[in-house]
Structures are given as structure tokens and as C-alpha cells.
Amino acid sequence: MICAKCGKPLKEGSLYCDACGAPVQMVPDYNEFDDYLDHLVGEEESSDTKPVRPNKKANDMQNTESVKHQPDHNNHNGNNNNSRKKQQQKIIMISAAVCVIAIVILVAAVTGNVKKSHDNSFDYQIEQAKKAYDSGNMTEAVSYYEKALSIDPDNVDARYELADIYMKQKDTDAAAILYQEIISLDPKSEEAYKELISIYESKKNYDAIVSLRDDTKDGKILKLFDSYTVSKPQFSENSGKFGESIDLTIKADSGSKIYYSFDSEDPVKDGKLYSRPIALDQERTYEINAVAVDDRGISSDVATAKYEIEFDAPDMPDVDPDGGTFGAPADISITAPANCRVYYTWDSTDPSAASTEYTAPIPIPEGNNVLSVIAIDQNTGKCSEIYRSRYEFYLNDQQ
């Protein structure tokens, strides 16, 4: 029971409300659900009861008087039966509602578990992806393959199948990413290399092909790049030390251009186009870097050679006669080494380029004299060792 004034629950046997102090009035607890069920039961009863039509006014009055004087036992029993019937109907309806709700909850739980199980199943995602693919729904197939890869990120087969869809859709950029991932997971996958090379070739992205080639060390895979490999240039002289100037020539594959640079310069960025032999004609160390570039712009590896130029001194001149004592006038002939000029003195001093140059046979002067001769290479400036010899010449054998 509850208080009629404040609606608070009343203790059993209380005459006044403990909450507000109002006198207790007998008010039954109210339940909206019971009222709703009563309403439903009432509708059912009203629909099952047939209406009664009064016949005459006199009969109505007579029936009324008769009812007034008859005892109410039947009415009381009917009310009790109706109350039990309503109660039973309430119980039945409540039980039915509970069963329906339980079934709904069970179905939802089972459905949720199944969905969760599918969401976490790699095999299920692949199966659905293949079904979508077979039915021509590529968008849905891609979605399932992506879900499968989120479950198993290292799966290579799923990547191949997804890449195949992208290739059919002409989305080569997305396919290239998948083939790169496959190569990362399986560096010996020839199929992935072939597909990626094909994509780069279609875009004429030869730098990407070369980069892909440079990243692999597997000999079998490297053979796939044979047609994208340019041979290094070849030098006419091997690295070494040279005592004279040299004209260096460079050769490369037919149709390739050659670029070269000195020392540490990059021949690709800073090189000069090779067109004729390179003259190494100074005393120094040359480092030559060369690269060959074909008509696709693919560069070879850089070829490097070092040449140390330190010119040799020319041989001494050949002097005839080679000194001696003479009683009659005579001339001295001097043969110079190749590319050299000859200079001489008669006073025992060291000759140089400032001394008298030999151009014709030299008469031996009278007296006791020392001839000094040197040869100077006109290309290198190197001097020969000094030739020295004594010549004595007296007329009429005067000594």
C-alpha cells in the first residue's frame, strides 16, 4: 500500500503516513504494465461479449425492479471468475513477452558472436573476397582482402591476389606498393620483381628499375635486370705510373654516351661529354671517373682509374768525337734525343736553356777545353744528365 497524499510506501498496520503524517487511505499499488495488460484483457473480453438489445420500456423497468430485489450472489461469483481469468491472462502474456525478449537477446548474441568470429577469421575474409571477385564485385573483394591482410599482415598470397585486382583496374600505383611489400617479405620472389619491373617500364621510370636492381644481391634475381644494365666504360690504359704524357681513350657499349670527370667529381652530375682522347701531359696524379649512359638514360657503374705522371729525364746527347787530343782542326757533332734541344758550354760550367744551343757541328777550339752538353725535353722540360769531356787541340803539335 502507498500513501494517497505523498505516494510513499506505508508500513503494514500503520494509521498515519510516516513520511507526511496524513491519515492512511487504502490505495492499492499502481503498476502501469498491469494497467496496460488490464486494458488488453478488457479489449479481448469486450470483443468476445455480444451486446444485448432492450425490448420494451416496461420490460426494462420490470427487470430493474427484479434485479433490485434479487440477491447479488451470481454477480459476486462472476466478478471472482473474471478476476481469476484476467490474472491468468496477465501471467500468460507476461510469460510470452519474457520468452520473446529472451529469444531476441539470444539471436542477437549468437549473431554478434558469429559476426565477431567472421571479423577475426582470415580464411573467412579470403573466402568472401573470392566470392565477391567471382561475382564481379571488385570493390567488395578489395575490402575483404584488406580485412584479411589486417588479420595476417605478412601473408604474401593475399597480396598477390589483391595486386591482381588492382592491375585489372589499371591502378598500377596501388599494385606496385603491394609488389614492393611482397619483395620486402620475400626477397627471392621472381614474380613480384617481374611485375614491378613491368609497371616501371610502362611508366618509363628507369631510375626506379635501377634502384630496384641495386637493392638486390641475389644472382638469379639480378638476371632479370640484364636488359637494364649498362656496362662500365673501358680505359685504354690501366691505372699506373707513367714516365711520359699519354693520350687516354675511353670506350663504352654501342649507342651509349660517355661522361668523364677528374679527381673526386661525379661524372653523372659534373662530367664532360667524352669526344676525343684525354691528354695527360702534366706531372701529377690524375684520377679519371667515367660513366656510360644509354639512350634511356640508364647509367652504368662509375669506372675509375688513377694515372701518376712523372716524366723521365731524356737520355744524354750523343757526342762525336767523344773528347781527345787533336793535332788538326776537327768538328764535334751532337745527336739530340727525341723532342729535345741541346745546349753546351766550353768553360766547364753547367749548361742550361740559357747556354749556347747546338744547331750545327761545333769546331774544336784551340787549347785545352772541357765541353759540357745537356739535352732538354721540349714537352716535359726535363733535362738529361750533363755530358762532359776534355778536348785538346794544338796546331803544329804545339803543346
DRENDO-1510 file (C-alpha; in Angstrom, 1 decimal, always signed):
<recs>
REC; n; res; u; v; w
REC; 1; MET; +0.0; +0.0; +0.0 .
REC; 2; ILE; +1.1; +3.6; -0.6 .
REC; 3; CYS; +0.1; +6.9; +0.9 .
REC; 4; ALA; -2.7; +8.6; -1.1 .
REC; 5; LYS; -1.2; +12.0; -0.4 .
REC; 6; CYS; +2.6; +11.7; -1.0 .
REC; 7; GLY; +2.7; +8.3; -2.7 .
REC; 8; LYS; +5.3; +6.9; -0.2 .
REC; 9; PRO; +5.1; +3.2; +0.8 .
REC; 10; LEU; +3.2; +2.5; +4.1 .
REC; 11; LYS; +4.1; +0.1; +6.8 .
REC; 12; GLU; +1.7; -2.7; +7.3 .
REC; 13; GLY; -0.9; -1.7; +10.0 .
REC; 14; SER; +0.0; +2.0; +10.0 .
REC; 15; LEU; -2.8; +4.5; +10.5 .
REC; 16; TYR; -0.7; +7.5; +9.5 .
REC; 17; CYS; +2.0; +8.0; +6.9 .
REC; 18; ASP; +5.5; +8.1; +8.4 .
REC; 19; ALA; +6.6; +10.5; +5.6 .
REC; 20; CYS; +3.9; +13.2; +5.6 .
REC; 21; GLY; +1.7; +12.3; +8.6 .
REC; 22; ALA; -1.5; +12.1; +6.6 .
REC; 23; PRO; -4.2; +9.6; +7.6 .
REC; 24; VAL; -3.9; +6.3; +5.9 .
REC; 25; GLN; -6.3; +5.7; +2.9 .
REC; 26; MET; -6.4; +2.3; +1.4 .
REC; 27; VAL; -4.8; +2.9; -2.1 .
REC; 28; PRO; -3.6; -0.2; -4.0 .
REC; 29; ASP; -0.1; -0.1; -5.6 .
REC; 30; TYR; -0.3; +1.1; -9.2 .
REC; 31; ASN; +1.6; -0.6; -12.0 .
REC; 32; GLU; +1.5; +0.8; -15.5 .
REC; 33; PHE; +2.3; -2.5; -17.0 .
REC; 34; ASP; -0.6; -4.2; -15.1 .
REC; 35; ASP; -2.9; -1.4; -16.3 .
REC; 36; TYR; -1.7; -2.0; -19.9 .
REC; 37; LEU; -2.4; -5.7; -19.5 .
REC; 38; ASP; -5.8; -5.0; -18.0 .
REC; 39; HIS; -6.5; -2.8; -20.9 .
REC; 40; LEU; -5.6; -5.5; -23.4 .
REC; 41; VAL; -7.6; -8.1; -21.4 .
REC; 42; GLY; -10.6; -5.7; -21.3 .
REC; 43; GLU; -10.4; -5.3; -25.1 .
REC; 44; GLU; -10.4; -9.0; -25.6 .
REC; 45; GLU; -13.4; -9.5; -23.2 .
REC; 46; SER; -15.4; -6.7; -24.9 .
REC; 47; SER; -14.7; -8.2; -28.3 .
REC; 48; ASP; -16.0; -11.7; -27.0 .
REC; 49; THR; -19.2; -10.3; -25.4 .
REC; 50; LYS; -22.3; -9.8; -27.6 .
REC; 51; PRO; -24.3; -6.6; -26.9 .
REC; 52; VAL; -27.9; -7.1; -25.6 .
REC; 53; ARG; -30.7; -5.0; -27.1 .
REC; 54; PRO; -33.6; -3.9; -24.7 .
REC; 55; ASN; -37.1; -4.9; -26.0 .
REC; 56; LYS; -39.5; -2.7; -24.3 .
REC; 57; LYS; -39.5; +0.0; -21.7 .
REC; 58; ALA; -41.8; -1.9; -19.4 .
REC; 59; ASN; -39.6; -5.0; -19.6 .
REC; 60; ASP; -36.6; -2.8; -18.7 .
REC; 61; MET; -38.4; -1.4; -15.6 .
REC; 62; GLN; -39.6; -4.9; -14.6 .
REC; 63; ASN; -36.1; -6.3; -15.0 .
REC; 64; THR; -34.7; -3.4; -12.9 .
REC; 65; GLU; -37.1; -4.0; -10.1 .
REC; 66; SER; -36.4; -7.7; -10.2 .
REC; 67; VAL; -32.7; -7.1; -10.0 .
REC; 68; LYS; -33.1; -4.8; -7.0 .
REC; 69; HIS; -34.9; -7.5; -5.1 .
REC; 70; GLN; -32.7; -10.4; -6.1 .
REC; 71; PRO; -29.6; -11.3; -4.1 .
REC; 72; ASP; -26.1; -10.4; -5.6 .
REC; 73; HIS; -24.5; -13.9; -5.3 .
REC; 74; ASN; -24.2; -14.6; -9.0 .
REC; 75; ASN; -22.7; -11.2; -9.7 .
REC; 76; HIS; -20.1; -11.7; -6.9 .
REC; 77; ASN; -19.2; -15.1; -8.3 .
REC; 78; GLY; -18.9; -13.7; -11.8 .
REC; 79; ASN; -16.6; -11.0; -10.6 .
REC; 80; ASN; -14.3; -13.5; -8.9 .
REC; 81; ASN; -14.2; -15.6; -12.0 .
REC; 82; ASN; -13.4; -12.6; -14.2 .
REC; 83; SER; -10.6; -11.6; -11.8 .
REC; 84; ARG; -9.0; -15.0; -12.0 .
REC; 85; LYS; -9.3; -15.1; -15.7 .
REC; 86; LYS; -7.7; -11.7; -16.0 .
REC; 87; GLN; -4.9; -12.8; -13.7 .
REC; 88; GLN; -4.2; -15.9; -15.8 .
REC; 89; GLN; -4.2; -13.9; -19.0 .
REC; 90; LYS; -1.7; -11.5; -17.4 .
REC; 91; ILE; +0.6; -14.3; -16.5 .
REC; 92; ILE; +0.3; -15.8; -19.9 .
REC; 93; MET; +1.0; -12.5; -21.6 .
REC; 94; ILE; +3.9; -11.7; -19.3 .
REC; 95; SER; +5.4; -15.2; -19.9 .
REC; 96; ALA; +5.0; -14.7; -23.7 .
REC; 97; ALA; +6.7; -11.3; -23.6 .
REC; 98; VAL; +9.6; -12.6; -21.5 .
REC; 99; CYS; +10.1; -15.5; -23.9 .
REC; 100; VAL; +10.1; -13.2; -26.9 .
REC; 101; ILE; +12.6; -10.9; -25.3 .
REC; 102; ALA; +14.8; -13.9; -24.4 .
REC; 103; ILE; +14.7; -15.2; -27.9 .
REC; 104; VAL; +15.6; -11.7; -29.3 .
REC; 105; ILE; +18.5; -11.4; -26.9 .
REC; 106; LEU; +19.7; -14.9; -27.8 .
REC; 107; VAL; +19.5; -14.4; -31.5 .
REC; 108; ALA; +21.4; -11.1; -31.2 .
REC; 109; ALA; +24.1; -12.7; -29.1 .
REC; 110; VAL; +24.5; -15.6; -31.5 .
REC; 111; THR; +24.6; -13.2; -34.5 .
REC; 112; GLY; +27.1; -11.0; -32.7 .
REC; 113; ASN; +29.3; -13.9; -31.9 .
REC; 114; VAL; +29.2; -15.2; -35.4 .
REC; 115; LYS; +30.0; -11.7; -36.8 .
REC; 116; LYS; +32.9; -11.3; -34.4 .
REC; 117; SER; +34.1; -14.8; -35.3 .
REC; 118; HIS; +34.0; -13.8; -39.0 .
REC; 119; ASP; +35.7; -10.5; -38.5 .
REC; 120; ASN; +38.6; -12.2; -36.9 .
REC; 121; SER; +38.8; -15.1; -39.4 .
REC; 122; PHE; +41.5; -14.7; -42.1 .
REC; 123; ASP; +40.1; -17.7; -44.0 .
REC; 124; TYR; +36.5; -16.3; -43.9 .
REC; 125; GLN; +37.7; -12.9; -45.3 .
REC; 126; ILE; +39.6; -14.7; -48.2 .
REC; 127; GLU; +36.6; -16.9; -48.9 .
REC; 128; GLN; +34.3; -13.8; -49.1 .
REC; 129; ALA; +36.8; -12.0; -51.2 .
REC; 130; LYS; +37.0; -14.8; -53.8 .
REC; 131; LYS; +33.2; -15.0; -53.9 .
REC; 132; ALA; +33.0; -11.2; -54.5 .
REC; 133; TYR; +35.7; -11.5; -57.2 .
REC; 134; ASP; +33.9; -14.3; -58.9 .
REC; 135; SER; +30.6; -12.3; -58.9 .
REC; 136; GLY; +32.4; -9.3; -60.4 .
REC; 137; ASN; +32.2; -7.1; -57.3 .
REC; 138; MET; +35.7; -5.9; -57.2 .
REC; 139; THR; +35.1; -3.2; -54.7 .
REC; 140; GLU; +33.8; -5.7; -52.2 .
REC; 141; ALA; +36.6; -8.1; -53.0 .
REC; 142; VAL; +39.2; -5.4; -52.3 .
REC; 143; SER; +37.5; -4.7; -48.9 .
REC; 144; TYR; +37.7; -8.3; -47.9 .
REC; 145; TYR; +41.3; -8.7; -48.9 .
REC; 146; GLU; +42.3; -5.6; -47.0 .
REC; 147; LYS; +40.5; -7.0; -43.9 .
REC; 148; ALA; +42.3; -10.3; -44.4 .
REC; 149; LEU; +45.7; -8.5; -44.5 .
REC; 150; SER; +44.8; -6.6; -41.4 .
REC; 151; ILE; +44.4; -10.0; -39.7 .
REC; 152; ASP; +47.5; -11.5; -41.2 .
REC; 153; PRO; +49.8; -8.6; -42.3 .
REC; 154; ASP; +52.6; -10.9; -43.6 .
REC; 155; ASN; +50.5; -13.0; -45.9 .
REC; 156; VAL; +52.1; -13.0; -49.4 .
REC; 157; ASP; +49.3; -14.8; -51.3 .
REC; 158; ALA; +46.6; -12.3; -50.3 .
REC; 159; ARG; +48.8; -9.5; -51.6 .
REC; 160; TYR; +49.3; -11.2; -54.9 .
REC; 161; GLU; +45.5; -11.7; -55.3 .
REC; 162; LEU; +44.8; -8.1; -54.3 .
REC; 163; ALA; +47.6; -6.8; -56.6 .
REC; 164; ASP; +46.0; -8.8; -59.4 .
REC; 165; ILE; +42.7; -6.9; -58.9 .
REC; 166; TYR; +44.5; -3.6; -58.9 .
REC; 167; MET; +46.3; -4.5; -62.1 .
REC; 168; LYS; +42.9; -5.4; -63.7 .
REC; 169; GLN; +41.6; -2.0; -62.6 .
REC; 170; LYS; +44.7; -0.2; -64.1 .
REC; 171; ASP; +45.6; +1.0; -60.6 .
REC; 172; THR; +49.3; +0.3; -61.1 .
REC; 173; ASP; +50.4; +2.6; -58.2 .
REC; 174; ALA; +48.5; +0.5; -55.7 .
REC; 175; ALA; +49.7; -2.7; -57.2 .
REC; 176; ALA; +53.3; -1.5; -57.2 .
REC; 177; ILE; +53.1; -0.9; -53.4 .
REC; 178; LEU; +51.8; -4.5; -52.9 .
REC; 179; TYR; +54.6; -5.9; -55.0 .
REC; 180; GLN; +57.2; -3.9; -53.1 .
REC; 181; GLU; +55.8; -5.3; -49.8 .
REC; 182; ILE; +56.0; -8.8; -51.3 .
REC; 183; ILE; +59.6; -8.3; -52.1 .
REC; 184; SER; +60.2; -7.0; -48.6 .
REC; 185; LEU; +58.6; -10.1; -47.2 .
REC; 186; ASP; +60.2; -12.5; -49.8 .
REC; 187; PRO; +63.3; -11.1; -51.4 .
REC; 188; LYS; +63.5; -14.0; -53.8 .
REC; 189; SER; +60.1; -13.6; -55.3 .
REC; 190; GLU; +60.8; -13.5; -59.1 .
REC; 191; GLU; +57.1; -12.9; -59.9 .
REC; 192; ALA; +56.9; -9.8; -57.8 .
REC; 193; TYR; +60.2; -8.5; -59.4 .
REC; 194; LYS; +58.9; -9.2; -62.9 .
REC; 195; GLU; +55.5; -7.4; -62.2 .
REC; 196; LEU; +57.2; -4.4; -60.6 .
REC; 197; ILE; +59.7; -4.1; -63.5 .
REC; 198; SER; +56.8; -4.2; -65.9 .
REC; 199; ILE; +55.0; -1.4; -64.1 .
REC; 200; TYR; +58.1; +0.8; -64.0 .
REC; 201; GLU; +58.8; +0.0; -67.7 .
REC; 202; SER; +55.3; +1.1; -68.6 .
REC; 203; LYS; +55.9; +4.4; -66.9 .
REC; 204; LYS; +59.5; +4.6; -68.3 .
REC; 205; ASN; +60.7; +5.0; -64.8 .
REC; 206; TYR; +64.1; +3.6; -65.4 .
REC; 207; ASP; +65.6; +5.2; -62.3 .
REC; 208; ALA; +63.2; +3.1; -60.2 .
REC; 209; ILE; +64.3; -0.1; -62.1 .
REC; 210; VAL; +67.9; +0.7; -61.5 .
REC; 211; SER; +67.2; +1.4; -57.8 .
REC; 212; LEU; +65.4; -1.9; -57.6 .
REC; 213; ARG; +68.3; -3.7; -59.2 .
REC; 214; ASP; +70.8; -2.1; -56.9 .
REC; 215; ASP; +68.9; -3.2; -53.8 .
REC; 216; THR; +69.2; -6.9; -54.6 .
REC; 217; LYS; +72.2; -9.1; -54.3 .
REC; 218; ASP; +70.7; -12.4; -55.4 .
REC; 219; GLY; +72.3; -13.5; -58.7 .
REC; 220; LYS; +69.2; -15.2; -60.0 .
REC; 221; ILE; +67.1; -12.0; -59.5 .
REC; 222; LEU; +69.9; -9.8; -61.0 .
REC; 223; LYS; +69.5; -11.7; -64.3 .
REC; 224; LEU; +66.0; -10.1; -64.6 .
REC; 225; PHE; +67.8; -6.7; -65.0 .
REC; 226; ASP; +70.2; -7.7; -67.8 .
REC; 227; SER; +68.5; -5.5; -70.3 .
REC; 228; TYR; +68.5; -2.6; -67.9 .
REC; 229; THR; +72.3; -2.8; -67.2 .
REC; 230; VAL; +74.9; -0.7; -69.0 .
REC; 231; SER; +78.5; -1.9; -69.0 .
REC; 232; LYS; +81.1; +0.3; -67.4 .
REC; 233; PRO; +83.4; +2.3; -69.7 .
REC; 234; GLN; +86.8; +0.8; -70.5 .
REC; 235; PHE; +90.1; +2.9; -70.4 .
REC; 236; SER; +92.8; +2.4; -73.0 .
REC; 237; GLU; +95.4; +2.4; -70.2 .
REC; 238; ASN; +95.3; +0.6; -66.8 .
REC; 239; SER; +96.0; +2.6; -63.7 .
REC; 240; GLY; +99.7; +3.0; -63.0 .
REC; 241; LYS; +102.8; +5.2; -63.1 .
REC; 242; PHE; +103.9; +6.7; -66.4 .
REC; 243; GLY; +107.1; +8.5; -67.3 .
REC; 244; GLU; +105.7; +10.4; -70.3 .
REC; 245; SER; +102.4; +12.0; -71.3 .
REC; 246; ILE; +99.6; +9.8; -72.5 .
REC; 247; ASP; +96.5; +10.3; -74.6 .
REC; 248; LEU; +93.8; +8.4; -72.7 .
REC; 249; THR; +90.9; +6.9; -74.8 .
REC; 250; ILE; +87.6; +5.6; -73.3 .
REC; 251; LYS; +85.2; +3.1; -74.9 .
REC; 252; ALA; +81.6; +2.1; -74.0 .
REC; 253; ASP; +78.8; +0.0; -75.4 .
REC; 254; SER; +77.5; +1.0; -78.8 .
REC; 255; GLY; +74.9; +3.8; -78.6 .
REC; 256; SER; +76.0; +4.9; -75.1 .
REC; 257; LYS; +77.4; +8.3; -74.3 .
REC; 258; ILE; +80.4; +8.7; -72.1 .
REC; 259; TYR; +80.8; +11.4; -69.4 .
REC; 260; TYR; +84.1; +11.8; -67.5 .
REC; 261; SER; +85.4; +13.9; -64.7 .
REC; 262; PHE; +88.7; +14.5; -62.9 .
REC; 263; ASP; +89.5; +13.6; -59.3 .
REC; 264; SER; +86.5; +13.4; -57.0 .
REC; 265; GLU; +83.9; +15.0; -59.3 .
REC; 266; ASP; +80.8; +13.0; -60.0 .
REC; 267; PRO; +80.8; +12.2; -63.8 .
REC; 268; VAL; +77.0; +11.9; -63.8 .
REC; 269; LYS; +76.4; +15.4; -62.4 .
REC; 270; ASP; +79.6; +17.2; -63.2 .
REC; 271; GLY; +81.1; +15.2; -66.1 .
REC; 272; LYS; +82.1; +16.4; -69.5 .
REC; 273; LEU; +80.9; +14.6; -72.6 .
REC; 274; TYR; +83.8; +12.5; -74.0 .
REC; 275; SER; +84.5; +13.1; -77.6 .
REC; 276; ARG; +88.3; +12.7; -78.1 .
REC; 277; PRO; +91.3; +11.3; -76.2 .
REC; 278; ILE; +92.2; +13.0; -73.0 .
REC; 279; ALA; +95.8; +14.3; -72.8 .
REC; 280; LEU; +97.5; +13.6; -69.5 .
REC; 281; ASP; +100.5; +15.8; -70.1 .
REC; 282; GLN; +101.5; +17.3; -66.8 .
REC; 283; GLU; +103.5; +15.9; -63.9 .
REC; 284; ARG; +100.7; +15.0; -61.4 .
REC; 285; THR; +98.4; +12.2; -60.4 .
REC; 286; TYR; +95.2; +12.1; -62.4 .
REC; 287; GLU; +92.0; +10.3; -61.2 .
REC; 288; ILE; +89.6; +9.8; -64.0 .
REC; 289; ASN; +86.0; +8.8; -63.4 .
REC; 290; ALA; +83.8; +7.8; -66.3 .
REC; 291; VAL; +80.2; +6.6; -66.8 .
REC; 292; ALA; +78.3; +5.4; -69.8 .
REC; 293; VAL; +74.7; +6.4; -70.3 .
REC; 294; ASP; +72.4; +4.7; -72.8 .
REC; 295; ASP; +69.5; +6.3; -74.8 .
REC; 296; ARG; +67.0; +5.5; -72.0 .
REC; 297; GLY; +69.1; +7.5; -69.5 .
REC; 298; ILE; +70.3; +4.4; -67.7 .
REC; 299; SER; +73.8; +4.9; -66.3 .
REC; 300; SER; +76.5; +2.3; -65.8 .
REC; 301; ASP; +78.5; +2.0; -62.7 .
REC; 302; VAL; +81.3; +4.5; -62.5 .
REC; 303; ALA; +84.7; +3.4; -63.8 .
REC; 304; THR; +87.7; +4.9; -62.1 .
REC; 305; ALA; +91.4; +4.8; -62.9 .
REC; 306; LYS; +94.5; +6.6; -61.5 .
REC; 307; TYR; +97.5; +7.7; -63.5 .
REC; 308; GLU; +100.7; +9.1; -61.9 .
REC; 309; ILE; +102.6; +11.1; -64.5 .
REC; 310; GLU; +106.3; +11.6; -63.6 .
REC; 311; PHE; +108.3; +12.3; -66.7 .
REC; 312; ASP; +111.5; +10.5; -67.3 .
REC; 313; ALA; +114.6; +12.6; -68.0 .
REC; 314; PRO; +115.8; +12.3; -71.6 .
REC; 315; ASP; +119.0; +10.4; -72.4 .
REC; 316; MET; +122.3; +12.3; -72.6 .
REC; 317; PRO; +123.1; +13.6; -76.1 .
REC; 318; ASP; +125.3; +11.5; -78.3 .
REC; 319; VAL; +128.6; +13.5; -78.8 .
REC; 320; ASP; +131.1; +12.6; -81.6 .
REC; 321; PRO; +134.1; +12.6; -81.2 .
REC; 322; ASP; +134.0; +11.8; -77.6 .
REC; 323; GLY; +136.9; +14.0; -76.4 .
REC; 324; GLY; +140.6; +13.5; -77.0 .
REC; 325; THR; +143.7; +15.3; -78.3 .
REC; 326; PHE; +143.7; +16.7; -81.8 .
REC; 327; GLY; +146.6; +18.0; -84.0 .
REC; 328; ALA; +144.4; +19.3; -86.7 .
REC; 329; PRO; +141.1; +21.2; -86.8 .
REC; 330; ALA; +138.0; +19.0; -86.2 .
REC; 331; ASP; +134.3; +19.4; -85.7 .
REC; 332; ILE; +132.1; +17.9; -83.0 .
REC; 333; SER; +128.7; +16.5; -83.9 .
REC; 334; ILE; +125.9; +16.1; -81.3 .
REC; 335; THR; +122.8; +14.0; -81.7 .
REC; 336; ALA; +119.8; +15.1; -79.6 .
REC; 337; PRO; +117.2; +12.7; -78.1 .
REC; 338; ALA; +113.7; +12.9; -79.5 .
REC; 339; ASN; +111.8; +16.1; -78.7 .
REC; 340; CYS; +115.0; +17.6; -77.2 .
REC; 341; ARG; +117.1; +20.6; -77.8 .
REC; 342; VAL; +120.8; +20.6; -76.9 .
REC; 343; TYR; +122.8; +23.3; -75.1 .
REC; 344; TYR; +126.6; +23.4; -74.4 .
REC; 345; THR; +129.4; +25.3; -72.8 .
REC; 346; TRP; +133.3; +25.2; -73.1 .
REC; 347; ASP; +134.2; +26.6; -69.7 .
REC; 348; SER; +133.2; +23.6; -67.5 .
REC; 349; THR; +130.0; +25.3; -66.3 .
REC; 350; ASP; +126.7; +23.5; -66.2 .
REC; 351; PRO; +124.8; +24.3; -69.4 .
REC; 352; SER; +121.1; +25.3; -69.4 .
REC; 353; ALA; +118.5; +26.7; -71.7 .
REC; 354; ALA; +120.3; +30.0; -71.5 .
REC; 355; SER; +123.5; +28.5; -72.8 .
REC; 356; THR; +124.5; +28.2; -76.5 .
REC; 357; GLU; +122.2; +26.0; -78.4 .
REC; 358; TYR; +123.6; +23.3; -80.6 .
REC; 359; THR; +122.4; +23.8; -84.2 .
REC; 360; ALA; +125.4; +22.6; -86.3 .
REC; 361; PRO; +128.7; +20.8; -85.8 .
REC; 362; ILE; +131.0; +22.7; -83.4 .
REC; 363; PRO; +134.7; +23.3; -84.3 .
REC; 364; ILE; +137.0; +22.2; -81.6 .
REC; 365; PRO; +138.6; +25.3; -80.2 .
REC; 366; GLU; +142.4; +25.5; -79.9 .
REC; 367; GLY; +143.8; +24.7; -76.4 .
REC; 368; ASN; +142.7; +22.5; -73.6 .
REC; 369; ASN; +138.9; +22.8; -73.1 .
REC; 370; VAL; +136.1; +21.0; -71.4 .
REC; 371; LEU; +132.9; +20.6; -73.4 .
REC; 372; SER; +129.6; +20.3; -71.3 .
REC; 373; VAL; +126.4; +19.3; -73.1 .
REC; 374; ILE; +122.8; +18.9; -71.9 .
REC; 375; ALA; +119.5; +17.9; -73.6 .
REC; 376; ILE; +116.2; +19.5; -72.6 .
REC; 377; ASP; +112.9; +17.8; -73.5 .
REC; 378; GLN; +110.7; +20.4; -75.1 .
REC; 379; ASN; +107.5; +18.6; -74.0 .
REC; 380; THR; +108.3; +17.9; -70.4 .
REC; 381; GLY; +111.1; +20.4; -69.6 .
REC; 382; LYS; +113.1; +17.6; -68.1 .
REC; 383; CYS; +116.9; +17.8; -68.5 .
REC; 384; SER; +119.2; +15.0; -69.3 .
REC; 385; GLU; +122.4; +14.3; -67.3 .
REC; 386; ILE; +125.3; +16.6; -68.3 .
REC; 387; TYR; +127.8; +15.2; -70.8 .
REC; 388; ARG; +131.4; +16.3; -70.1 .
REC; 389; SER; +134.6; +15.6; -72.0 .
REC; 390; ARG; +138.0; +17.2; -72.5 .
REC; 391; TYR; +139.2; +18.3; -75.9 .
REC; 392; GLU; +142.9; +19.3; -76.6 .
REC; 393; PHE; +143.8; +20.9; -79.9 .
REC; 394; TYR; +147.1; +22.5; -80.8 .
REC; 395; LEU; +148.2; +23.5; -84.3 .
REC; 396; ASN; +151.5; +22.2; -85.5 .
REC; 397; ASP; +151.6; +19.8; -82.5 .
REC; 398; GLN; +152.4; +22.7; -80.1 .
REC; 399; GLN; +151.7; +21.6; -76.5 .
</recs>
